[in-house]
Amino acid sequence: MTRRNTTARLTALEAQSPEKSDPWNIHAGCQSLGLEAPEPYPGETTQEWLPRVPFASLEALVAWGDANGRL
């Protein structure tokens, strides 16, 4: 999966369920899975925050979501 595809999937999640795609919620998900992700800045949107998150973390989060029917 490419960064573009992964980001597109998370962007689609944002459109479908804004409360789940809040950068703080995604950050909490990364933290609960032990994935590296910087804290979002105050007022930072998901689109502004995603490029700062390591691709490996986003990829692992999407894979976990797929395996658990969450994304």
N, C-alpha and C positions, 0 to 999 in steps of 0.2 A: 504494500500500500504506500502511496506517495504522500508527502506532507500536504499537497494540494487536496487529494482525496480525503484524507483524514480531517483536514480543516473544513472541507465542504460538508462532511457528515456532521461535524459539531455545529456548523453554521445552520444546517437544516434542523438540527435539534433546537437551536435557538428560536427558529421561526415557529416550530411546533409547540414548544414548551419553554417560554422565556424564563420561568422560575427555575427550571432544571439546568438551563444553560448559563445562568449567572456565573461569571468567572469565579466567584467565591465558592459556589457549589461544585464547580468542576475542580477547583483547587482542593477542596475538602475530599473529593473522590480520589484525586491523585494521592493525597496524603494518607488516606485510609488504606490504599494499596501499596504504600511505600514507594511511590513514584516521585521523582524529582520534578518540582514545579515551583516557580517563584510566586510569592504572594501577589495578588493583583494590587495595583495602586488604587487609592481611594478614587472613586468615580470612573475607573478604567472599564471600558466595555470589553466584552468577550473578544470582539474582533481586534481590539488593541492589545489584549493580553496574550492571545494564542501564539503570535509570532515569538514571544519570549519564552514559551514553554518548550523544553527539549522534545524533538520529534519522537524519540523513543518512548517518552512518557505518554504522549498523545496516542501513539500507535498502541501501546499496551492498554491504555484506558478504553479505546475503541474495541480492541480484541476482547477485553474483559466484559464490556457491555454486550458485545455480540454473543459471547458464550453464556451470558446470564439473562439474555432477553431484555436488556436495559436500554439499548440504543436502536 
